[in-house]
Amino acid sequence: MSSSSPGIEPAGTVDVPRADGRKRVLLAKPRGYCAGVDRAVIAVEKALELYGPPVYVRKEIVHNRHVVETLRERGAIFVDETTEVPEGALVVFSAHGVSPMVHAEAAERNLKTIDATCPLVTKVHKEVNRFAKDDYDILLIGHEGHEEVEGTAGEAPEHVQLVDTAEDVDKVTVRDPSKVIWLSQTTLSVDETMERVDQLRDRFPGLADPPSDDICYATTNRQVAVKAMAAECDLVIVVGSQNSSNSKRLVEVALKAGARASHLVDFSHEVDEAWLEGVTTVGVTSGASVPEVLVMDLLAWLDKHGYSDVDEVTTANEKIAFALPPEIRRAEKAK
């Protein structure tokens, strides 16, 4: 997998400050909102402004409790299925993407739709279509039950097999070993994904790689930043929700990279003071669907507990931005 992407400036050699006995925080950069999440959240906010509440959203727009509750207070109604949306109403599809079947259901119910699927997820959907058309067996590395995986696999279910665990590798069957490709969910651990790829390649030496990285730049960058500081940390606190794949991966990456302990919290008040016993250096980061205000709340909480020195550890500078969904842009123009 490549180490850089368009719109990202590598930070070069990263100087991680060494501990000198003082209580301090190492703050990872980049952290928090990625371009796809920012686009999706703004899409719902704009829909509420343009059309007024209620605006229906299929699934959580992004996997973050604070974001979902804030939008709910403003008039967004979150549903699990399009069948829960009244006929003719407006529905926003989440950043994780949906299958063609969901688009068809929405059309049948005469729903007005705004598709807030992250463009990087859409890229993987297009890859599935391309390789299904060429009659490949597609091995999709991802977590079973995750909305993104369901939407991606739904593009060509007869061609896609999900590979989640090492055990799944043994269950894979292919028609032609020379026409097999692996693709992946965008929010996985880079290391774990490549471990799964190696296992698949042991079984299928002719396994083809994706045309370009499937794991999104933001997921990779946040993991790289955590790796750069983890060995210096007695504790790494990741701000993010339990259903956020990329946030949970950050906890795993921190532990594998040398952090003595790591925990995932939605809010600063969830931090257990017992975690701080004997801790000099606390690492802080946040998942790609986490607003910066929650990180600032955590830093304020740590400050009250004696961790007032904050050193930022920068491994990349992100400059990527995505245009809003075309439905929003057209509505704004017409206003």
N, C-alpha and C positions, 0 to 999 in steps of 0.2 A: 504494500500500500504506500502511496506517495505521502511525503511528510508535509507538503504545503498545498494550498489551494488558491485559486484566484481570489483577490480581495483580502488576502491575509499576509501580513508582513511578519516573518519569523523574527524573534527577538535576539537571535544570536546566542552567545554564551550567557547562561543565566546565573547570576551571582546570588546564591541563597545565603542570607546573613546567618552566622553561627551564633549559637546560644552563649551567653556570658553570665548565666545565672539569673538574669532579669526575666520577669514574666513578660511574654510578648506573644503577638499574633502574627502568623504569616498568612497573608491574604492573596489567594490565587487570582491571577489575571491571565487569560480571560475566564469569566465566570458568568452565570446568569443567562438572561435572555439571549437566544440566538435569533437570526433574521426571520426564520420560519415561524417561531412563536410570536415574535413582535407583530408580524404580518397578520397572523390569525387573530390575535387579541384585538388589534386595531380594526380588523374586519367586523368583529361583533360590535365593537363600540360605534363604528360608523353606521352599521345597519340599524342600531338603536336610534342614532341621531336622524338618519334619513327616513326611516319608516315608522319610528316610534315603537314602544313595547306593545305586545310581547314579540320578541324575536326567538324563535325556537332554534336550539343547537343540538345536533345529533352527537351524543356522547359528550364528554368533557372537551371543551375547545382545545385545551392543553392540560397536561396532567399536573395541576397545581391547585391545592385547596383554596388558597387565598384568592387567586385569579378567578376561579369559578364562583366563589361566594360573592366577590365584588361585582361580577357581571350579573349574577342572579339578583342582587339588590337593585341593579339598574333596569331590570326587566327582561333579562334573558331567561328562557325556560329550557332546562337541559332534559333531554329525553334519550332513551336507549335506542329506540327504533323510529324510523320515519312513519310507521303506522300510528304512532302516538301524536303525530302532528295533524291538526285539523286540515281538512281538504282546502286547497287554495292558499294556505298560509305560507309564510317565509321560513325557510330552514337553512341554517349554516352548517356545512360539513366541517368536521374538526381538522386540525393540522395533521392528524395521523392518516387521513385518506380513507376512502370508501371504495367498495367493489362496484363493478358495473351493475350488479343486481340492485344495489341501493339507489343508484341513479335511476334505474328503471322503475323502482317502487315509487320514487319521488315524482316521476313523470306521470305515472298512473294516477296518483293522488292530486295531480295538477298543482304541485307545490312549486313556489318560487324558490330557487336555490342559489346560495352563494357558496362556492367551493373554496374553502380556506386551506385545502391540502398544501402542506409544505412543498415547494417546487423540487426539493431534493427527494421527497417521497414519490412525487409524480415521476421523477426520472427513473426510479426503480420500477414503477408500474409500466413505464414504456419499455424498459429492458425486458420485463416479463413478456409483454406482447410481442416484442421483436423475436425473442428466442422461441416462444411458443409457435409463432408463425413458421419458423425454420425447423419445427418439430424436435426441439431439444427437450430432454428431461431437465427440469430446473430444480435445484436443491436450494431451498430458501432457509438460510440460517437465521433463526429468530426465536422469540419466546412465544410458546403456545398460548393462545387466548388474547394476545396483545392486539389492540385495534389495528395498528399499522400492518401487522402480519396478516390479519384477516382480510384487509382491503387489498393488499398486494397479491396474496394467493388467489383472491377472488377474480383477478384479471384472467387467469387461465387455470382453473382448479384441476383440470385433467392433466396438466403438464407439471404442476408444482408439488413437491414433497417438502414438508417442514422438517428441518433438522434443528432440534433444540438441545438435546443432551448427547453425551458421548454414546449412549445406548441407541439413540436414534440413527446414528451413523451405520450401525450394523443392520438396521431394518430397511435401509434404502434399497430399492430395486430399480434398475434402469434397463431400457430396451436396447440401447446401443452405447457402449462405453466410450465411443468416440464422439458422441453428441450429448455431453453432460456439462452443465455450467452451474456454478454456485453464485447466488446473490444473497444479500443480507438486509435485515432490518437496519435502519439508519442509526439507531441509538445504542448499539451494543458496545461491549468492551472490545477494543481493537485486538488485544492479546488473546482473549478467549475465542474470538472469531477466527483468528488465524490458526489457533490450536485445532478448532473444529475443521477448518479447511485442510490442514495437514492430515487429519484423520480420514477425511473423505478422499484425499488424494492417494493415501495408502491403498484404498480400495479401488479407486478409479484414477489411474495414472494420467489418463487423458483429460481430466477435469479442467474445464476452461475457466478463466477468471473473468469477472465483470469488465466491461469496456472501460469503466472508471470506478473510483472508490464509491462504494455504497454507503459506508459509515460516514455520517455527515461531518463536515469540517468542525462544527461546534462541539460535537461529542468527542472527537479526537483531540481538539485543542484543550478542552477542559480536563481530559485525562492526562495529557502531557504536562499541564500546569501542576496538577496534583502530584504526579510522579516527581517533578522537580523539587518539591518541598517536603514530601512525605517522610523521608528518612530523618529529617530534622525535627519532626513533630512527635510529641508525646501523645497528642490527640488531634484527630482531624474531624471537624464538624462539617457535614454537608447539609446545606439547606435545600430541602426538596421534599416531595410527597412520596409516600410508599408505593403508589402506582406509577411513578415516573421511572421508566427503565434506565434512562441515562443518569439520573440522580443515584439510583441504587448501585449502578456500576462504579460511580466515583468512590463510594465507600469501599468496594472490593479492591479497586485500583490502589487506594491509599494504603490499605493493609498489605497488599502484595508488594508495594514499593517501600515498605519499611516503617510506616506509622505504627506506634505501639497500640493505638486504639482508634476506632472511627465509628461515628454514629450519624444517622440521618434524622433530621428534625424538620418539621414544617415551620415552627415558630420558635423564637428564642426562649419562651417560657417552658418549652419542652426539654430544655437542657437540664440534666440532672447534675446538681452541684457535686455529687460524689465522683463524677467523671474527672473533676479538676484536681483531685487529691494527688499530690506529688507531681503535678503537671507544670512544666516551665513554658513549653512552646505549644500553642494551639494553632493548628492550620484551619483556615476557613475557606470554603468554596460554596458554589451553588449550582444546581442543575440548570439545564438550558431553558426550563419553563418557569424560572423563579425571578420575580421582580426584585430589583436592587434594594428596595425599601426593607425587605425581610433580612437581607444581609446587614444593612445598617442597624437594624434593631438588635441583631445578634452581637454586632461589635459594641453597641452601647451596653448590652447586658454583660459582656465580657469585661468591659471597661470598669463597670461597677464591682466586678470581682477581682480587680487588680491587674487585668491584662490591658493596659492602656497604650503600650507601644505597638504600633501596627506597621509591619514592613510588607509592601506589595511585591509579590514574586511574579514577574511578567515573562511569559514564554512566547507570546504572539500578540499582535495587534490586529483585531478583526475590523474590516471595513465593508463587509458584505451587507447589502440591503436588497430586499425583494419588493417589486411593485405589488400594490394591493390587488386582490382578485378583480378581474375585468368587470364583474357585475357591479362592484362598488364604484369603480372608476366611471363606468357609464352612468350610474345613478347620480354621481356627483356632478358630472358634466351637464346632465339634463336639468339639474336643480336651478 
